[in-house]
Amino acid sequence: MGQRRGQPLFILDEDAERTQGKDAQSSNITAGKAVSESVRTTLGPRGMDKMLVSDSGDVVITNDGATILQEMDIEHPAAQMIVEVAETQEEEVGDGTTTASVLAGRLLAQAEDLLDDDVHPTTIVEGYQQAAEFALEAIEEQALADDVDDEELAAVAESSMTGKGTGDIDAAALAETIVEAIRQVQADAGVDRDAITIRTQTGPGASATELVQGVISEEEPLHEEMPR
């Protein structure tokens, strides 16, 4: 965007369309809801898998919301924001991407109804902010104590791996390794995820996964009879 004689000058692609006002609101909400709807059916214990086929013919079958949204070719700016919601959820928590996307879509749908009733957008935003604060307080009050046992932690880890693919290792077995790693770095202040380093290398497969309590030196031994 440039500026000429005090007026803004917009430089757009040849095929670009410009909308404003209620038309822009409607377009943005529709795009956001469409993306949310694309992962809604994967949510929950009876969620369905999605089969994604790329332009090159590669096939991906998953029910992981983050994976589905990453594989989709989404260009609409508002729809891309739903993708960013899922990506942020994945980076910060590692799970719950589908739930976050579906909730965002439902919030957009409710906002659309309020806009149709001539509620000002600023009022809607303020209401959502107040609702978020109330929800956070409720979550804090209902949160479980952190003295859960290993079996419960393993169940959480296994659930988080659903749809992501664990190679030739059973998700339950990998969950046990994850819990063991967490217990090693657990402290009163919580778990420092940076204290756990994940290294991958070419080998027999995911079934060779092991927890190393110490330092890994990725160097070749000086002599073939030296221990690895």
CYANA upper distance limits for C-alpha pairs under 8 A (distance plus 0.5 A):
  1 MET  CA      8 PRO  CA      7.42
  1 MET  CA      9 LEU  CA      6.06
  1 MET  CA     10 PHE  CA      4.99
  1 MET  CA     11 ILE  CA      6.27
  2 GLY  CA      8 PRO  CA      6.46
  2 GLY  CA      9 LEU  CA      5.22
  2 GLY  CA     10 PHE  CA      6.71
  2 GLY  CA     11 ILE  CA      8.07
  3 GLN  CA      7 GLN  CA      6.08
  3 GLN  CA      8 PRO  CA      4.87
  3 GLN  CA      9 LEU  CA      5.46
  4 ARG  CA      8 PRO  CA      6.84
  4 ARG  CA      9 LEU  CA      6.94
 12 LEU  CA     16 ALA  CA      6.57
 19 THR  CA     23 ASP  CA      6.57
 19 THR  CA     24 ALA  CA      5.53
 20 GLN  CA     24 ALA  CA      5.11
 20 GLN  CA     25 GLN  CA      8.06
 21 GLY  CA     25 GLN  CA      7.00
 22 LYS  CA     26 SER  CA      6.53
 23 ASP  CA     27 SER  CA      6.62
 24 ALA  CA     28 ASN  CA      6.57
 25 GLN  CA     29 ILE  CA      6.61
 26 SER  CA     30 THR  CA      6.51
 26 SER  CA    112 GLU  CA      8.11
 27 SER  CA     31 ALA  CA      6.67
 28 ASN  CA     32 GLY  CA      6.65
 28 ASN  CA     77 PRO  CA      8.38
 28 ASN  CA     78 ALA  CA      5.69
 28 ASN  CA     79 ALA  CA      7.66
 29 ILE  CA     33 LYS  CA      6.57
 29 ILE  CA     78 ALA  CA      7.97
 29 ILE  CA    108 LEU  CA      6.40
 29 ILE  CA    109 ALA  CA      7.74
 29 ILE  CA    112 GLU  CA      7.62
 30 THR  CA     34 ALA  CA      6.64
 31 ALA  CA     35 VAL  CA      6.99
 31 ALA  CA     76 HIS  CA      7.53
 31 ALA  CA     78 ALA  CA      6.98
 31 ALA  CA     79 ALA  CA      5.66
 32 GLY  CA     36 SER  CA      6.82
 32 GLY  CA     78 ALA  CA      6.40
 32 GLY  CA     79 ALA  CA      4.93
 32 GLY  CA     80 GLN  CA      8.39
 32 GLY  CA     81 MET  CA      8.22
 32 GLY  CA     82 ILE  CA      6.81
 32 GLY  CA    105 GLY  CA      6.70
 32 GLY  CA    108 LEU  CA      7.81
 33 LYS  CA     37 GLU  CA      6.48
 33 LYS  CA     79 ALA  CA      8.40
 33 LYS  CA    105 GLY  CA      5.26
 33 LYS  CA    106 ARG  CA      7.95
 33 LYS  CA    108 LEU  CA      7.32
 33 LYS  CA    109 ALA  CA      7.54
 34 ALA  CA     38 SER  CA      6.80
 34 ALA  CA     79 ALA  CA      8.32
 35 VAL  CA     39 VAL  CA      7.68
 35 VAL  CA     69 LEU  CA      8.45
 35 VAL  CA     79 ALA  CA      6.70
 35 VAL  CA     82 ILE  CA      7.54
 35 VAL  CA    105 GLY  CA      8.33
 36 SER  CA     40 ARG  CA      6.79
 36 SER  CA     82 ILE  CA      7.71
 36 SER  CA    101 SER  CA      5.85
 36 SER  CA    102 VAL  CA      5.59
 36 SER  CA    104 ALA  CA      7.76
 36 SER  CA    105 GLY  CA      5.61
 37 GLU  CA     41 THR  CA      7.99
 37 GLU  CA    102 VAL  CA      7.50
 37 GLU  CA    105 GLY  CA      7.88
 39 VAL  CA     43 LEU  CA      7.72
 39 VAL  CA     63 ASN  CA      8.48
 39 VAL  CA     65 GLY  CA      6.46
 39 VAL  CA     68 ILE  CA      7.90
 39 VAL  CA     98 THR  CA      6.80
 39 VAL  CA    101 SER  CA      8.18
 39 VAL  CA    102 VAL  CA      7.88
 40 ARG  CA     98 THR  CA      7.49
 40 ARG  CA    102 VAL  CA      6.46
 41 THR  CA     47 GLY  CA      6.11
 41 THR  CA     48 MET  CA      6.50
 42 THR  CA     46 ARG  CA      8.15
 42 THR  CA     47 GLY  CA      4.41
 42 THR  CA     48 MET  CA      5.18
 42 THR  CA     49 ASP  CA      6.67
 42 THR  CA     50 LYS  CA      8.12
 42 THR  CA     63 ASN  CA      5.84
 42 THR  CA     64 ASP  CA      8.00
 42 THR  CA     65 GLY  CA      8.00
 42 THR  CA     98 THR  CA      8.06
 43 LEU  CA     47 GLY  CA      5.23
 43 LEU  CA     48 MET  CA      8.10
 43 LEU  CA     63 ASN  CA      8.42
 43 LEU  CA     98 THR  CA      6.89
 43 LEU  CA     99 THR  CA      7.51
 47 GLY  CA     63 ASN  CA      7.76
 48 MET  CA     63 ASN  CA      6.90
 49 ASP  CA     61 ILE  CA      6.88
 49 ASP  CA     62 THR  CA      5.66
 49 ASP  CA     63 ASN  CA      4.96
 49 ASP  CA    163 GLY  CA      8.30
 50 LYS  CA     60 VAL  CA      8.47
 50 LYS  CA     61 ILE  CA      6.06
 50 LYS  CA     62 THR  CA      5.98
 50 LYS  CA     63 ASN  CA      6.36
 50 LYS  CA     68 ILE  CA      8.16
 51 MET  CA     59 VAL  CA      7.25
 51 MET  CA     60 VAL  CA      6.21
 51 MET  CA     61 ILE  CA      4.95
 51 MET  CA     62 THR  CA      7.24
 52 LEU  CA     59 VAL  CA      6.11
 52 LEU  CA     60 VAL  CA      5.56
 52 LEU  CA     61 ILE  CA      6.77
 52 LEU  CA     68 ILE  CA      8.13
 52 LEU  CA     71 GLU  CA      7.99
 53 VAL  CA     57 GLY  CA      6.21
 53 VAL  CA     58 ASP  CA      6.06
 53 VAL  CA     59 VAL  CA      5.11
 53 VAL  CA     60 VAL  CA      7.01
 54 SER  CA     58 ASP  CA      5.76
 54 SER  CA     59 VAL  CA      7.11
 54 SER  CA     71 GLU  CA      8.43
 62 THR  CA     67 THR  CA      7.93
 62 THR  CA     68 ILE  CA      7.78
 62 THR  CA    163 GLY  CA      5.52
 62 THR  CA    164 LYS  CA      7.17
 63 ASN  CA     67 THR  CA      8.47
 63 ASN  CA     68 ILE  CA      7.84
 63 ASN  CA    162 THR  CA      8.18
 63 ASN  CA    163 GLY  CA      5.43
 63 ASN  CA    164 LYS  CA      8.13
 64 ASP  CA     68 ILE  CA      6.80
 64 ASP  CA     97 THR  CA      8.19
 64 ASP  CA     98 THR  CA      7.65
 64 ASP  CA    162 THR  CA      7.83
 64 ASP  CA    163 GLY  CA      5.63
 64 ASP  CA    164 LYS  CA      6.56
 65 GLY  CA     69 LEU  CA      6.70
 65 GLY  CA     86 ALA  CA      7.91
 65 GLY  CA     97 THR  CA      5.97
 65 GLY  CA     98 THR  CA      5.08
 65 GLY  CA    101 SER  CA      8.48
 66 ALA  CA     70 GLN  CA      6.56
 66 ALA  CA     83 VAL  CA      8.26
 66 ALA  CA     86 ALA  CA      6.32
 66 ALA  CA     87 GLU  CA      6.95
 66 ALA  CA     90 GLU  CA      7.51
 66 ALA  CA     97 THR  CA      6.26
 66 ALA  CA     98 THR  CA      7.60
 67 THR  CA     71 GLU  CA      6.70
 67 THR  CA    164 LYS  CA      8.44
 68 ILE  CA     72 MET  CA      6.87
 69 LEU  CA     83 VAL  CA      6.57
 69 LEU  CA     86 ALA  CA      8.46
 70 GLN  CA     83 VAL  CA      7.95
 74 ILE  CA     79 ALA  CA      7.40
 74 ILE  CA     80 GLN  CA      6.75
 75 GLU  CA     79 ALA  CA      7.88
 75 GLU  CA     80 GLN  CA      7.10
 76 HIS  CA     80 GLN  CA      6.51
 77 PRO  CA     81 MET  CA      7.04
 78 ALA  CA     82 ILE  CA      7.65
 79 ALA  CA     83 VAL  CA      7.35
 80 GLN  CA     84 GLU  CA      6.80
 81 MET  CA     85 VAL  CA      6.75
 82 ILE  CA     86 ALA  CA      7.00
 82 ILE  CA    101 SER  CA      6.60
 82 ILE  CA    104 ALA  CA      7.57
 82 ILE  CA    105 GLY  CA      8.49
 83 VAL  CA     87 GLU  CA      6.71
 83 VAL  CA    101 SER  CA      8.13
 84 GLU  CA     88 THR  CA      6.51
 85 VAL  CA     89 GLN  CA      6.72
 85 VAL  CA     97 THR  CA      8.26
 85 VAL  CA    100 ALA  CA      7.40
 85 VAL  CA    101 SER  CA      7.20
 86 ALA  CA     90 GLU  CA      6.64
 86 ALA  CA     97 THR  CA      5.18
 86 ALA  CA     98 THR  CA      7.59
 86 ALA  CA    100 ALA  CA      6.88
 86 ALA  CA    101 SER  CA      6.57
 87 GLU  CA     91 GLU  CA      6.68
 87 GLU  CA     97 THR  CA      7.85
 88 THR  CA     92 GLU  CA      6.51
 89 GLN  CA     93 VAL  CA      6.10
 89 GLN  CA     94 GLY  CA      7.09
 89 GLN  CA     95 ASP  CA      7.31
 89 GLN  CA     96 GLY  CA      7.21
 89 GLN  CA     97 THR  CA      6.17
 89 GLN  CA    100 ALA  CA      7.76
 90 GLU  CA     94 GLY  CA      4.72
 90 GLU  CA     95 ASP  CA      6.13
 90 GLU  CA     96 GLY  CA      7.82
 90 GLU  CA     97 THR  CA      6.60
 94 GLY  CA    160 SER  CA      8.01
 95 ASP  CA    160 SER  CA      6.18
 96 GLY  CA    100 ALA  CA      6.65
 97 THR  CA    101 SER  CA      6.70
 98 THR  CA    102 VAL  CA      6.59
 99 THR  CA    103 LEU  CA      6.55
100 ALA  CA    104 ALA  CA      6.64
101 SER  CA    105 GLY  CA      6.75
102 VAL  CA    106 ARG  CA      6.74
103 LEU  CA    107 LEU  CA      6.65
104 ALA  CA    108 LEU  CA      6.80
105 GLY  CA    109 ALA  CA      6.77
106 ARG  CA    110 GLN  CA      6.68
107 LEU  CA    111 ALA  CA      6.56
108 LEU  CA    112 GLU  CA      6.62
109 ALA  CA    113 ASP  CA      7.07
110 GLN  CA    114 LEU  CA      6.90
111 ALA  CA    115 LEU  CA      6.62
111 ALA  CA    124 ILE  CA      7.27
112 GLU  CA    116 ASP  CA      6.75
113 ASP  CA    117 ASP  CA      6.96
114 LEU  CA    118 ASP  CA      7.05
114 LEU  CA    119 VAL  CA      5.93
114 LEU  CA    124 ILE  CA      8.04
115 LEU  CA    119 VAL  CA      5.63
115 LEU  CA    120 HIS  CA      7.24
115 LEU  CA    121 PRO  CA      7.55
119 VAL  CA    123 THR  CA      7.32
119 VAL  CA    124 ILE  CA      7.55
120 HIS  CA    124 ILE  CA      7.04
121 PRO  CA    125 VAL  CA      6.73
122 THR  CA    126 GLU  CA      6.69
123 THR  CA    127 GLY  CA      6.62
124 ILE  CA    128 TYR  CA      6.72
125 VAL  CA    129 GLN  CA      6.70
126 GLU  CA    130 GLN  CA      6.77
127 GLY  CA    131 ALA  CA      6.64
128 TYR  CA    132 ALA  CA      6.57
129 GLN  CA    133 GLU  CA      6.86
130 GLN  CA    134 PHE  CA      6.75
131 ALA  CA    135 ALA  CA      6.55
132 ALA  CA    136 LEU  CA      6.67
133 GLU  CA    137 GLU  CA      6.86
134 PHE  CA    138 ALA  CA      6.79
135 ALA  CA    139 ILE  CA      6.63
136 LEU  CA    140 GLU  CA      6.72
137 GLU  CA    141 GLU  CA      6.85
138 ALA  CA    142 GLN  CA      6.73
139 ILE  CA    143 ALA  CA      6.24
148 VAL  CA    152 GLU  CA      6.78
148 VAL  CA    153 LEU  CA      7.42
149 ASP  CA    153 LEU  CA      6.98
150 ASP  CA    154 ALA  CA      6.50
150 ASP  CA    179 VAL  CA      7.15
151 GLU  CA    155 ALA  CA      6.76
152 GLU  CA    156 VAL  CA      6.90
153 LEU  CA    157 ALA  CA      6.76
153 LEU  CA    179 VAL  CA      7.00
154 ALA  CA    158 GLU  CA      6.51
154 ALA  CA    172 ALA  CA      7.77
154 ALA  CA    175 ALA  CA      5.63
154 ALA  CA    176 GLU  CA      6.33
154 ALA  CA    178 ILE  CA      8.20
154 ALA  CA    179 VAL  CA      6.62
155 ALA  CA    159 SER  CA      6.60
155 ALA  CA    172 ALA  CA      8.39
155 ALA  CA    175 ALA  CA      8.05
156 VAL  CA    160 SER  CA      6.74
157 ALA  CA    161 MET  CA      6.97
157 ALA  CA    175 ALA  CA      5.92
157 ALA  CA    178 ILE  CA      7.93
157 ALA  CA    179 VAL  CA      8.31
158 GLU  CA    162 THR  CA      7.18
158 GLU  CA    171 ALA  CA      6.24
158 GLU  CA    172 ALA  CA      6.37
158 GLU  CA    174 LEU  CA      8.39
158 GLU  CA    175 ALA  CA      6.01
161 MET  CA    165 GLY  CA      7.48
161 MET  CA    166 THR  CA      7.98
161 MET  CA    171 ALA  CA      7.45
166 THR  CA    170 ASP  CA      7.45
166 THR  CA    171 ALA  CA      6.78
166 THR  CA    206 ALA  CA      7.44
167 GLY  CA    205 GLY  CA      7.50
167 GLY  CA    206 ALA  CA      6.10
167 GLY  CA    207 SER  CA      8.24
168 ASP  CA    205 GLY  CA      6.86
168 ASP  CA    206 ALA  CA      6.14
168 ASP  CA    207 SER  CA      6.24
169 ILE  CA    173 ALA  CA      7.49
169 ILE  CA    174 LEU  CA      7.38
169 ILE  CA    205 GLY  CA      8.48
169 ILE  CA    206 ALA  CA      6.06
169 ILE  CA    207 SER  CA      5.11
170 ASP  CA    174 LEU  CA      6.93
170 ASP  CA    207 SER  CA      8.50
171 ALA  CA    175 ALA  CA      6.50
172 ALA  CA    176 GLU  CA      6.98
173 ALA  CA    177 THR  CA      7.26
174 LEU  CA    178 ILE  CA      6.84
174 LEU  CA    209 THR  CA      8.32
175 ALA  CA    179 VAL  CA      6.72
176 GLU  CA    180 GLU  CA      6.72
177 THR  CA    181 ALA  CA      6.75
177 THR  CA    210 GLU  CA      7.67
177 THR  CA    211 LEU  CA      7.13
178 ILE  CA    182 ILE  CA      6.78
179 VAL  CA    183 ARG  CA      6.70
180 GLU  CA    184 GLN  CA      6.91
180 GLU  CA    211 LEU  CA      8.45
181 ALA  CA    185 VAL  CA      7.37
181 ALA  CA    196 ILE  CA      7.75
181 ALA  CA    211 LEU  CA      7.31
182 ILE  CA    186 GLN  CA      6.43
182 ILE  CA    191 VAL  CA      7.43
182 ILE  CA    196 ILE  CA      8.42
185 VAL  CA    191 VAL  CA      6.76
185 VAL  CA    192 ASP  CA      7.32
185 VAL  CA    195 ALA  CA      7.13
185 VAL  CA    196 ILE  CA      8.08
186 GLN  CA    190 GLY  CA      6.53
186 GLN  CA    191 VAL  CA      5.37
186 GLN  CA    192 ASP  CA      7.81
187 ALA  CA    191 VAL  CA      6.66
192 ASP  CA    196 ILE  CA      8.17
203 GLY  CA    208 ALA  CA      8.12
204 PRO  CA    208 ALA  CA      6.97
205 GLY  CA    209 THR  CA      8.35
212 VAL  CA    216 ILE  CA      8.15
221 PRO  CA    226 MET  CA      6.76
221 PRO  CA    227 PRO  CA      8.28
221 PRO  CA    228 ARG  CA      7.59
222 LEU  CA    226 MET  CA      7.78
